[in-house]
Amino acid sequence: MPEPHDSLLATHPSDRAVGRVVFVGAGPGQPDLLTLRAVANLKAADTIVHDQLVPAAILGQANPAAVRIPISQLLAAEETGRRDPGRTIGRKLAELAAAGGCIVRLKGGDPVVFARLREELEPLTSRGIPFEIVPGVTAATAAAAAAGIPLTSRESASSFTIVTGHEATAKRAALDYHGLAGTAGTIVIYMGVEQSAQWSQALLDAGLPATTTVSIISRCSWPDQQIRQSTLETCAADIRNWKLPPPAIAIVGARPAGQPSYPPPVGPLQGCRLLVTRPAGQADDLITAISQRGGDAVHLPLVTIAPPPDPQAFAAAVESAWSYDWIVFASRNGVRQFARQLRDSGHDARALGTARLAAIGPATRDALEEAGFACDLMPDHHQSEGLAASLATAAKQGRFLLIRADKGRDLLRQELEAHGHVVDQVAAYSSQPLTTLGPDTDRFLEQFPISWILITSSSIAETAVQLFGERLQAWKIASLSPVTSATLIRLGHPPTVEAATASTEAMLAAIECWQQLPQPQASM
């Protein structure tokens, strides 16, 4: 298999001093429909510029350390973004590549089909930036497969034609509907739901029979996929009544051959759209678990993990970690930053000497083990109170180093000091809240109603209340812990469910139990 840097389509010889841009097709939505080459490039990416509608499960395949830039954020920062989005994106890709590294432009479907590829490529080719195109499963074939529709057949269709329901105003001529109607083939219409009255009438005027079959596939391969059948005469009215969410594909002139045996996954979270609020790179397991249960995960990180506020103090604490009896980790973020600092300073676990390690809960313990450390203590109750009680008698007049965030409760330090221990604590990272929602995010939340929001910390709870306001009244809220629940209650948004233990598995289990309860019927 070729290495990811061997271009399928390159314009200039590779210059290793300059980065490269890889256009990756994300396919219709399901991560198991990605190509192996797409996954390899996502895992190698330093920066990912992605379409707004790329599902969280696809982004979950990427390098956790990669910087992720949604298109809405990029265009909002550029004055030309609305007037010329394709070239605006291309210029940003060129700027990112000029700094080096692997820049992945992640596009829904296939990059070469209705994806503004030419406009995005022009700034790259003019600056000699090497690029590659990784094809994806395009919406036409994915939708046909989902609906069991052969796009070609010996008896009725010797070709199929892909057209767009939205014509660019700069094009010299409109679609030749008479030519389309006269072709013995299938017509696949992208982005055609809003313009269904125009294209259906144009095809009727061009001579296609009113009874011609029209299939509409909405959100192909996603958990809320819908497949509807109509005719050319009635499809415009039907589409208005169905109110199908985008993206949607219309297939004209080919009949379904049968129902495929691989519908979207069905599970206890079927029909639920869950808003995952954890930071980028820390929600992959949760998103996968939601998808396996038939739910639709939407990832909107409400906090960003940033370097510690005092890097020198943190580096000094790690350098002297060997001198403590216990090193205590309050989160897996702290573990990751500690392990990275230890590695960057040229040390490994041997530099910790006889220090023992404690974790506040199973996620933090798992992070220690992933980093190659053994966890010596984890309390039964996964919060500061439980950790303080377990550690208070672990050593007589012991020396403790607490690795934590820049914000959080000071209870653990206070409890340990009250038992006569010497305690130093240092911030391994800072947690920066999202301050505003972009217009595209607002539109997305209006268009795709949220069933549940998953709140995993007090800081995320505070940010969610600030950003979403009254929206939270319409959403069910799942809380990870009693501390998080207390914050939500204080802010006026008590959780619908709380995890039995501070783990995402327990949180999803609580949601599933609630979903199985008899729901009150709406009054007439």
RODO-2510 file (C-alpha; in nm, 4 decimals, decimal comma):
residues 524
     n   res          X          Y          Z
     1     m     0,0000     0,0000     0,0000
     2     p     0,1495     0,3418    -0,0927
     3     e     0,2525     0,5722     0,1867
     4     p     0,0094     0,8621     0,2521
     5     h     0,2589     1,1178     0,1115
     6     d     0,2699     0,9552    -0,2345
     7     s     0,0300     1,1793    -0,4237
     8     l    -0,2466     1,0402    -0,6369
     9     l    -0,2568     1,3762    -0,8087
    10     a     0,0305     1,6154    -0,7410
    11     t     0,1101     1,9380    -0,9192
    12     h     0,4710     1,9861    -0,8121
    13     p     0,7528     1,7686    -0,6797
    14     s     0,7348     1,7298    -0,3028
    15     d     0,9174     1,9957    -0,1065
    16     r     0,9647     1,8692     0,2476
    17     a     1,0208     2,2248     0,3760
    18     v     0,6593     2,2950     0,2785
    19     g     0,3606     2,1053     0,4078
    20     r     0,1175     1,9162     0,1930
    21     v    -0,2607     1,9267     0,1595
    22     v    -0,4652     1,6084     0,1341
    23     f    -0,8259     1,6323     0,0179
    24     v    -0,9991     1,3397     0,1860
    25     g    -1,3450     1,2121     0,0990
    26     a    -1,5436     1,1441     0,4169
    27     g    -1,8076     0,9408     0,2346
    28     p    -2,1763     0,9624     0,3300
    29     g    -2,1314     0,9535     0,7073
    30     q    -2,0606     0,6111     0,8509
    31     p    -1,6926     0,5804     0,9526
    32     d    -1,6716     0,2200     0,8311
    33     l    -1,7337     0,3493     0,4770
    34     l    -1,4046     0,5422     0,4826
    35     t    -1,1232     0,4108     0,2680
    36     l    -0,8085     0,2775     0,4342
    37     r    -0,6131     0,5601     0,2710
    38     a    -0,8542     0,8170     0,4173
    39     v    -0,8045     0,6777     0,7685
    40     a    -0,4245     0,6735     0,7265
    41     n    -0,4207     1,0413     0,6314
    42     l    -0,6578     1,1384     0,9131
    43     k    -0,4285     0,9689     1,1629
    44     a    -0,1257     1,1491     1,0143
    45     a    -0,2922     1,4917     1,0042
    46     d    -0,1514     1,7911     1,1898
    47     t    -0,4491     2,0105     1,0975
    48     i    -0,7961     1,9120     0,9736
    49     v    -1,0180     2,1617     0,7932
    50     h    -1,3575     1,9947     0,7767
    51     d    -1,7088     2,0476     0,6473
    52     q    -1,9689     2,1319     0,9104
    53     l    -2,1759     1,8203     0,8370
    54     v    -1,8893     1,5703     0,8677
    55     p    -2,0096     1,3460     1,1528
    56     a    -1,8264     1,3332     1,4836
    57     a    -1,7649     0,9607     1,4323
    58     i    -1,5553     1,0409     1,1220
    59     l    -1,3496     1,3016     1,3080
    60     g    -1,3013     1,0409     1,5776
    61     q    -1,0725     0,8514     1,3380
    62     a    -0,8252     1,1402     1,3309
    63     n    -0,5046     1,2115     1,5177
    64     p    -0,6233     1,3339     1,8619
    65     a    -0,3545     1,6031     1,8626
    66     a    -0,4603     1,7464     1,5252
    67     v    -0,5944     2,1009     1,5196
    68     r    -0,9537     2,0907     1,3915
    69     i    -1,0964     2,3879     1,2021
    70     p    -1,4622     2,3754     1,0921
    71     i    -1,5318     2,5554     0,7664
    72     s    -1,7824     2,7852     0,9388
    73     q    -1,5092     2,9130     1,1720
    74     l    -1,2671     2,9667     0,8848
    75     l    -1,5144     3,1547     0,6649
    76     a    -1,6419     3,3695     0,9516
    77     a    -1,2871     3,4982     1,0062
    78     e    -1,2435     3,6041     0,6415
    79     e    -1,4232     3,8990     0,4807
    80     t    -1,4281     3,7213     0,1441
    81     g    -1,5660     3,3990     0,2941
    82     r    -1,9265     3,4579     0,1927
    83     r    -1,8491     3,5954    -0,1544
    84     d    -1,5952     3,3337    -0,2618
    85     p    -1,5886     3,0452    -0,0108
    86     g    -1,3901     2,8019    -0,2273
    87     r    -1,0897     3,0261    -0,2890
    88     t    -1,1038     3,1588     0,0672
    89     i    -1,0676     2,8020     0,1920
    90     g    -0,7915     2,7365    -0,0618
    91     r    -0,5912     3,0389     0,0544
    92     k    -0,6192     2,9249     0,4155
    93     l    -0,5051     2,5747     0,3191
    94     a    -0,2036     2,7266     0,1432
    95     e    -0,1169     2,9340     0,4513
    96     l    -0,1396     2,6301     0,6777
    97     a     0,0718     2,4190     0,4408
    98     a     0,3365     2,6930     0,4186
    99     a     0,4039     2,6355     0,7890
   100     g     0,4676     2,2658     0,7251
   101     g     0,2948     1,9456     0,8267
   102     c     0,0043     1,7459     0,6876
   103     i    -0,3103     1,9489     0,6270
   104     v    -0,6227     1,7393     0,5646
   105     r    -0,9193     1,9016     0,3919
   106     l    -1,2005     1,6677     0,4943
   107     k    -1,5006     1,6827     0,2629
   108     g    -1,8295     1,4982     0,2798
   109     g    -1,8795     1,2415     0,0040
   110     d    -1,6143     1,2560    -0,2676
   111     p    -1,3908     1,5633    -0,3103
   112     v    -1,4250     1,5640    -0,6905
   113     v    -1,8079     1,5728    -0,7000
   114     f    -1,9843     1,9053    -0,6309
   115     a    -1,7297     2,0072    -0,3706
   116     r    -1,5790     2,3359    -0,5011
   117     l    -1,2563     2,1457    -0,5549
   118     r    -1,1269     2,3598    -0,8428
   119     e    -1,1673     2,6817    -0,6426
   120     e    -0,9888     2,5346    -0,3399
   121     l    -0,7052     2,3984    -0,5559
   122     e    -0,6225     2,7228    -0,7391
   123     p    -0,4439     2,8940    -0,4447
   124     l    -0,2440     2,5751    -0,3876
   125     t    -0,1317     2,5305    -0,7464
   126     s    -0,0416     2,8997    -0,7806
   127     r     0,1945     2,8695    -0,4814
   128     g     0,3365     2,5294    -0,5695
   129     i     0,1842     2,3529    -0,2680
   130     p     0,1816     1,9738    -0,3219
   131     f    -0,1557     1,8102    -0,2804
   132     e    -0,3255     1,4743    -0,2955
   133     i    -0,6860     1,3663    -0,3487
   134     v    -0,8222     1,0653    -0,1615
   135     p    -1,1580     0,9643    -0,3129
   136     g    -1,4574     0,8863    -0,0952
   137     v    -1,7841     0,7013    -0,1433
   138     t    -1,9926     0,9625    -0,3204
   139     a    -2,3529     1,0354    -0,2270
   140     a    -2,4941     0,9012    -0,5549
   141     t    -2,3698     0,5463    -0,5088
   142     a    -2,4144     0,5500    -0,1300
   143     a    -2,7782     0,6587    -0,1582
   144     a    -2,8501     0,4055    -0,4308
   145     a    -2,6955     0,1285    -0,2207
   146     a    -2,8957     0,2344     0,0859
   147     a    -3,2212     0,2229    -0,1115
   148     g    -3,1390    -0,0961    -0,3033
   149     i    -3,1442     0,0866    -0,6381
   150     p    -2,9273    -0,0323    -0,9312
   151     l    -2,8164     0,2907    -1,1002
   152     t    -2,7547     0,1016    -1,4236
   153     s    -2,9086    -0,2137    -1,5673
   154     r    -2,9064    -0,3981    -1,9001
   155     e    -3,2810    -0,3636    -1,9390
   156     s    -3,3509     0,0004    -1,8582
   157     a    -3,0458     0,2172    -1,7805
   158     s    -2,7170     0,2090    -1,9680
   159     s    -2,5816     0,5173    -1,7866
   160     f    -2,6410     0,7466    -1,4940
   161     t    -2,5955     1,1224    -1,4788
   162     i    -2,5154     1,3283    -1,1695
   163     v    -2,6521     1,6833    -1,1659
   164     t    -2,6922     1,9518    -0,9019
   165     g    -3,0170     2,1048    -0,7886
   166     h    -2,8333     2,4346    -0,7265
   167     e    -2,6837     2,5947    -1,0345
   168     a    -2,3941     2,8379    -0,9985
   169     t    -2,5015     3,1792    -1,1350
   170     a    -2,1732     3,2207    -1,3270
   171     k    -2,2347     2,9165    -1,5473
   172     r    -2,2983     2,9953    -1,9119
   173     a    -2,6020     2,7742    -1,9542
   174     a    -2,8597     2,6009    -1,7408
   175     l    -2,9014     2,2250    -1,7344
   176     d    -3,0184     2,0661    -2,0568
   177     y    -3,3293     1,8963    -1,9228
   178     h    -3,4363     1,7809    -2,2703
   179     g    -3,1006     1,6101    -2,3070
   180     l    -3,1389     1,4469    -1,9662
   181     a    -3,4907     1,3297    -2,0432
   182     g    -3,3806     1,1837    -2,3739
   183     t    -3,1031     0,9732    -2,2203
   184     a    -3,1845     0,6113    -2,1423
   185     g    -3,0373     0,6334    -1,7959
   186     t    -3,0793     0,7244    -1,4323
   187     i    -3,0623     1,0839    -1,3097
   188     v    -2,9137     1,1547    -0,9654
   189     i    -2,9812     1,5012    -0,8266
   190     y    -2,7611     1,6434    -0,5506
   191     m    -2,8834     1,9242    -0,3235
   192     g    -3,2186     1,9159    -0,4940
   193     v    -3,4724     1,9086    -0,2104
   194     e    -3,5287     2,2861    -0,1977
   195     q    -3,5476     2,3100    -0,5788
   196     s    -3,7620     1,9995    -0,6334
   197     a    -4,0517     2,1968    -0,7844
   198     q    -3,8215     2,3445    -1,0516
   199     w    -3,6337     2,0316    -1,1624
   200     s    -3,9373     1,8016    -1,1497
   201     q    -4,1426     2,0367    -1,3649
   202     a    -3,8508     2,0870    -1,6057
   203     l    -3,8169     1,7091    -1,6513
   204     l    -4,1922     1,6758    -1,7052
   205     d    -4,1828     1,9546    -1,9648
   206     a    -3,8901     1,7758    -2,1301
   207     g    -4,1030     1,4658    -2,1819
   208     l    -4,0427     1,2294    -1,8889
   209     p    -4,3629     1,0480    -1,7846
   210     a    -4,5418     1,1745    -1,4726
   211     t    -4,5227     0,8236    -1,3259
   212     t    -4,1412     0,8147    -1,3397
   213     t    -4,0101     0,6810    -1,0084
   214     v    -3,8339     0,9276    -0,7787
   215     s    -3,6542     0,8052    -0,4653
   216     i    -3,5411     1,0483    -0,1966
   217     i    -3,2656     0,9395     0,0421
   218     s    -3,2108     1,1757     0,3350
   219     r    -2,8957     1,1658     0,5537
   220     c    -2,7705     0,8489     0,3907
   221     s    -2,6039     0,5999     0,6303
   222     w    -2,6673     0,8213     0,9354
   223     p    -2,8748     0,6835     1,2247
   224     d    -3,1743     0,8972     1,1177
   225     q    -3,1561     0,7959     0,7510
   226     q    -3,4893     0,8168     0,5678
   227     i    -3,5820     0,6661     0,2306
   228     r    -3,9042     0,7731     0,0560
   229     q    -4,0622     0,6846    -0,2774
   230     s    -4,2597     0,9184    -0,5013
   231     t    -4,3190     1,0013    -0,8659
   232     l    -4,2042     1,2872    -1,0833
   233     e    -4,5556     1,4341    -1,0779
   234     t    -4,5974     1,4335    -0,6980
   235     c    -4,2430     1,4507    -0,5597
   236     a    -4,2345     1,8296    -0,5070
   237     a    -4,5467     1,8209    -0,2893
   238     d    -4,4314     1,5043    -0,1145
   239     i    -4,0905     1,6530    -0,0328
   240     r    -4,2575     1,9625     0,1157
   241     n    -4,4776     1,7427     0,3363
   242     w    -4,1986     1,5062     0,4417
   243     k    -3,9685     1,7913     0,5558
   244     l    -3,6648     1,5682     0,5116
   245     p    -3,3424     1,7070     0,6597
   246     p    -3,0369     1,7566     0,4360
   247     p    -2,8190     1,6247     0,2936
   248     a    -3,0611     1,4481     0,0618
   249     i    -3,0300     1,2830    -0,2799
   250     a    -3,3007     1,2357    -0,5418
   251     i    -3,2758     0,9395    -0,7796
   252     v    -3,4983     0,9715    -1,0864
   253     g    -3,5926     0,6865    -1,3189
   254     a    -3,4585     0,3782    -1,1407
   255     r    -3,6705     0,1475    -0,9291
   256     p    -3,5551    -0,0196    -0,6067
   257     a    -3,4717    -0,3856    -0,6600
   258     g    -3,5344    -0,4717    -0,2954
   259     q    -3,4546    -0,3703     0,0586
   260     p    -3,0831    -0,4031     0,1456
   261     s    -2,9932    -0,6140     0,4482
   262     y    -2,7627    -0,3514     0,5985
   263     p    -2,9756    -0,0624     0,7278
   264     p    -2,8263     0,1924     0,9696
   265     p    -2,7576     0,0459     1,3145
   266     v    -3,0497    -0,0118     1,5478
   267     g    -2,9986     0,0042     1,9222
   268     p    -3,1239     0,1505     2,2498
   269     l    -3,0331     0,5044     2,1400
   270     q    -3,2000     0,4773     1,7987
   271     g    -3,3631     0,8086     1,7090
   272     c    -3,1590     1,0064     1,9652
   273     r    -2,9189     1,2831     1,8726
   274     l    -2,6657     1,3324     2,1518
   275     l    -2,4529     1,6441     2,1860
   276     v    -2,1032     1,5475     2,3044
   277     t    -1,9264     1,8429     2,4660
   278     r    -1,5865     1,6999     2,5591
   279     p    -1,2676     1,8559     2,4168
   280     a    -1,1368     1,7534     2,0765
   281     g    -0,9452     1,4273     2,0881
   282     q    -1,1121     1,3147     2,4117
   283     a    -1,4543     1,2099     2,2882
   284     d    -1,3675     0,9323     2,0411
   285     d    -1,4620     0,6389     2,2654
   286     l    -1,7868     0,8083     2,3668
   287     i    -1,8810     0,8859     2,0067
   288     t    -1,8087     0,5258     1,9036
   289     a    -2,0199     0,3923     2,1898
   290     i    -2,3117     0,6162     2,0907
   291     s    -2,2906     0,5026     1,7279
   292     q    -2,2802     0,1359     1,8313
   293     r    -2,6018     0,1935     2,0253
   294     g    -2,7753     0,3406     1,7214
   295     g    -2,7530     0,7041     1,8299
   296     d    -2,6360     1,0075     1,6349
   297     a    -2,3393     1,1770     1,8061
   298     v    -2,2791     1,5469     1,7406
   299     h    -1,9439     1,6679     1,8731
   300     l    -1,9232     2,0309     1,9801
   301     p    -1,6266     2,0797     2,2171
   302     l    -1,7233     2,3408     2,4768
   303     v    -1,3747     2,3670     2,6249
   304     t    -1,0271     2,3593     2,4742
   305     i    -0,7303     2,2057     2,6515
   306     a    -0,4422     2,4553     2,6404
   307     p    -0,0877     2,4646     2,7879
   308     p    -0,0479     2,5284     3,1608
   309     p    -0,0673     2,8909     3,2778
   310     d     0,2846     2,8621     3,4232
   311     p     0,4840     2,6193     3,2030
   312     q     0,8054     2,6690     3,4032
   313     a     0,6365     2,5778     3,7317
   314     f     0,4845     2,2691     3,5725
   315     a     0,8187     2,1616     3,4211
   316     a     0,9904     2,2070     3,7583
   317     a     0,7237     1,9985     3,9346
   318     v     0,7649     1,7133     3,6867
   319     e     1,1443     1,7311     3,7179
   320     s     1,1191     1,6888     4,0959
   321     a     0,8347     1,4330     4,0901
   322     w     1,0738     1,1634     4,2221
   323     s     1,0916     1,3410     4,5579
   324     y     0,7234     1,2870     4,6446
   325     d     0,5599     0,9917     4,8158
   326     w     0,2475     1,0244     4,6001
   327     i     0,1703     1,1842     4,2654
   328     v    -0,2039     1,2362     4,2377
   329     f    -0,3851     1,2884     3,9069
   330     a    -0,7268     1,4523     3,9019
   331     s    -0,7964     1,3945     3,5304
   332     r    -0,6680     1,2114     3,2258
   333     n    -0,5718     1,5482     3,0752
   334     g    -0,3299     1,5892     3,3634
   335     v    -0,1857     1,2425     3,2962
   336     r    -0,1303     1,3197     2,9290
   337     q     0,0357     1,6548     2,9950
   338     f     0,2549     1,5017     3,2698
   339     a     0,3651     1,2141     3,0445
   340     r     0,4386     1,4549     2,7585
   341     q     0,6460     1,6844     2,9820
   342     l     0,8371     1,3872     3,1229
   343     r     0,9113     1,2640     2,7715
   344     d     1,0074     1,6099     2,6406
   345     s     1,2564     1,6492     2,9236
   346     g     1,4280     1,3242     2,8217
   347     h     1,2943     1,1073     3,1061
   348     d     1,0700     0,8046     3,1427
   349     a     0,8940     0,6311     3,4320
   350     r     1,2283     0,5532     3,5983
   351     a     1,2604     0,9237     3,6820
   352     l     0,9706     0,8909     3,9284
   353     g     1,1786     0,6807     4,1689
   354     t     0,9636     0,5352     4,4465
   355     a     0,6714     0,7772     4,4043
   356     r     0,3350     0,6049     4,3960
   357     l     0,0557     0,7118     4,1601
   358     a    -0,3110     0,7732     4,2352
   359     a    -0,6016     0,8391     3,9958
   360     i    -0,9369     0,9960     4,0724
   361     g    -1,1336     0,7503     3,8577
   362     p    -1,1251     0,4799     3,5890
   363     a    -1,0694     0,7171     3,2945
   364     t    -0,7674     0,8687     3,4690
   365     r    -0,6401     0,5226     3,5642
   366     d    -0,6735     0,4095     3,2028
   367     a    -0,4772     0,7156     3,0889
   368     l    -0,1971     0,6239     3,3317
   369     e    -0,1830     0,2705     3,1968
   370     e    -0,1869     0,3945     2,8356
   371     a     0,1122     0,6146     2,9218
   372     g     0,2977     0,3139     3,0631
   373     f     0,2437     0,3843     3,4346
   374     a     0,0914     0,1566     3,6985
   375     c    -0,1913     0,3008     3,9074
   376     d    -0,1367     0,2278     4,2781
   377     l    -0,4646     0,3682     4,4085
   378     m    -0,8109     0,4552     4,2767
   379     p    -1,0985     0,5265     4,5179
   380     d    -1,4362     0,3542     4,5054
   381     h    -1,6031     0,6948     4,4818
   382     h    -1,4649     0,8735     4,1786
   383     q    -1,4495     1,2314     4,3011
   384     s    -1,2262     1,4484     4,5196
   385     e    -1,3981     1,3402     4,8403
   386     g    -1,3348     0,9722     4,7705
   387     l    -0,9758     1,0328     4,6655
   388     a    -0,9064     1,2453     4,9727
   389     a    -1,0452     0,9781     5,2053
   390     s    -0,8378     0,7047     5,0391
   391     l    -0,5145     0,9061     5,0429
   392     a    -0,5415     1,0679     5,3836
   393     t    -0,4155     0,7567     5,5647
   394     a    -0,1946     0,6242     5,2831
   395     a     0,1211     0,7719     5,4351
   396     k     0,2342     0,9297     5,7611
   397     q     0,3405     1,2885     5,7060
   398     g     0,3687     1,2132     5,3361
   399     r     0,4627     1,4477     5,0518
   400     f     0,2002     1,4783     4,7810
   401     l     0,2144     1,6327     4,4340
   402     l    -0,1295     1,7103     4,2889
   403     i    -0,1491     1,7328     3,9074
   404     r    -0,4625     1,9229     3,8099
   405     a    -0,6237     2,1831     3,5833
   406     d    -0,5904     2,5570     3,6312
   407     k    -0,9479     2,5642     3,7656
   408     g    -1,1289     2,3311     3,9991
   409     r    -1,2132     2,2585     4,3600
   410     d    -0,9417     2,2857     4,6215
   411     l    -1,0947     2,0188     4,8446
   412     l    -0,8293     1,7508     4,7913
   413     r    -0,5395     1,9743     4,8944
   414     q    -0,7301     2,1017     5,1982
   415     e    -0,8219     1,7523     5,3190
   416     l    -0,4676     1,6191     5,2818
   417     e    -0,3167     1,9175     5,4607
   418     a    -0,5726     1,8762     5,7395
   419     h    -0,4270     1,5265     5,7976
   420     g    -0,0756     1,6695     5,8320
   421     h     0,0565     1,5948     5,4835
   422     v     0,2763     1,8299     5,2821
   423     v     0,0979     1,9110     4,9574
   424     d     0,2195     2,0855     4,6413
   425     q    -0,0152     2,1284     4,3504
   426     v     0,0515     2,2455     3,9987
   427     a    -0,1634     2,3151     3,6930
   428     a    -0,0723     2,0791     3,4095
   429     y    -0,3072     2,2486     3,1621
   430     s    -0,5628     2,5236     3,1321
   431     s    -0,9228     2,4749     3,0299
   432     q    -1,0485     2,7497     2,7992
   433     p    -1,4252     2,7711     2,7442
   434     l    -1,5891     2,8293     2,4083
   435     t    -1,7159     3,1867     2,4180
   436     t    -1,9618     3,1988     2,1288
   437     l    -2,1492     2,9811     1,8804
   438     g    -2,0986     3,0541     1,5121
   439     p    -2,3984     3,1124     1,2842
   440     d    -2,3530     2,7738     1,1166
   441     t    -2,3620     2,5991     1,4548
   442     d    -2,6809     2,7871     1,5436
   443     r    -2,8388     2,6807     1,2148
   444     f    -2,7259     2,3222     1,2670
   445     l    -2,8838     2,3074     1,6121
   446     e    -3,2081     2,4502     1,4736
   447     q    -3,2114     2,2101     1,1800
   448     f    -3,1119     1,8966     1,3725
   449     p    -3,2835     1,9006     1,7124
   450     i    -3,0800     1,7647     2,0031
   451     s    -3,2268     1,4931     2,2258
   452     w    -2,9556     1,4805     2,4946
   453     i    -2,6598     1,6939     2,5962
   454     l    -2,3799     1,5133     2,7808
   455     i    -2,2147     1,7207     3,0547
   456     t    -1,8954     1,5720     3,1964
   457     s    -1,7567     1,8483     3,4208
   458     s    -1,8579     2,1600     3,6110
   459     s    -1,6655     2,3852     3,3712
   460     i    -1,8497     2,2350     3,0750
   461     a    -2,1788     2,2790     3,2614
   462     e    -2,1095     2,6491     3,3136
   463     t    -2,0119     2,6969     2,9492
   464     a    -2,3207     2,5076     2,8263
   465     v    -2,5548     2,7283     3,0289
   466     q    -2,3837     3,0407     2,8999
   467     l    -2,3889     2,9337     2,5330
   468     f    -2,7189     2,7490     2,5012
   469     g    -2,9407     2,9347     2,7491
   470     e    -3,3067     2,8501     2,6980
   471     r    -3,2213     2,5729     2,4524
   472     l    -3,1260     2,3588     2,7526
   473     q    -3,4884     2,3640     2,8640
   474     a    -3,5816     2,1593     2,5568
   475     w    -3,2911     1,9128     2,5889
   476     k    -3,2481     1,6242     2,8277
   477     i    -2,9279     1,6561     3,0296
   478     a    -2,6992     1,3699     3,1320
   479     s    -2,4481     1,4397     3,4100
   480     l    -2,1294     1,2441     3,4746
   481     s    -2,1023     1,2931     3,8508
   482     p    -2,2660     1,4380     4,1635
   483     v    -2,0296     1,7365     4,1496
   484     t    -2,1348     1,8141     3,7921
   485     s    -2,5010     1,7642     3,8873
   486     a    -2,4633     2,0085     4,1774
   487     t    -2,3271     2,2712     3,9383
   488     l    -2,6156     2,2164     3,6966
   489     i    -2,8689     2,2450     3,9783
   490     r    -2,7069     2,5649     4,1041
   491     l    -2,7311     2,7085     3,7513
   492     g    -3,1006     2,6211     3,7264
   493     h    -3,0736     2,3185     3,4942
   494     p    -3,1040     1,9975     3,6985
   495     p    -2,9917     1,6895     3,5044
   496     t    -3,2394     1,4386     3,3675
   497     v    -3,0071     1,1514     3,4614
   498     e    -2,6801     1,1098     3,6484
   499     a    -2,4256     0,8337     3,5879
   500     a    -2,4106     0,5728     3,8646
   501     t    -2,0309     0,5954     3,8486
   502     a    -1,8143     0,8639     3,6921
   503     s    -1,7718     0,6881     3,3567
   504     t    -1,9168     0,7506     3,0151
   505     e    -2,0391     0,3896     2,9990
   506     a    -2,2443     0,4526     3,3122
   507     m    -2,3714     0,7785     3,1649
   508     l    -2,4937     0,6049     2,8494
   509     a    -2,6486     0,3293     3,0616
   510     a    -2,8442     0,5929     3,2561
   511     i    -2,9665     0,7472     2,9305
   512     e    -3,0737     0,4062     2,7979
   513     c    -3,2676     0,3323     3,1181
   514     w    -3,4484     0,6653     3,0878
   515     q    -3,5282     0,6014     2,7215
   516     q    -3,6935     0,2717     2,8164
   517     l    -3,9285     0,4356     3,0685
   518     p    -4,2902     0,4924     2,9591
   519     q    -4,3057     0,8484     2,8312
   520     p    -4,6082     1,0707     2,9055
   521     q    -4,8400     1,1237     2,6112
   522     a    -4,8789     1,4763     2,4835
   523     s    -5,2199     1,6236     2,5691
   524     m    -5,4551     1,6860     2,2806
***
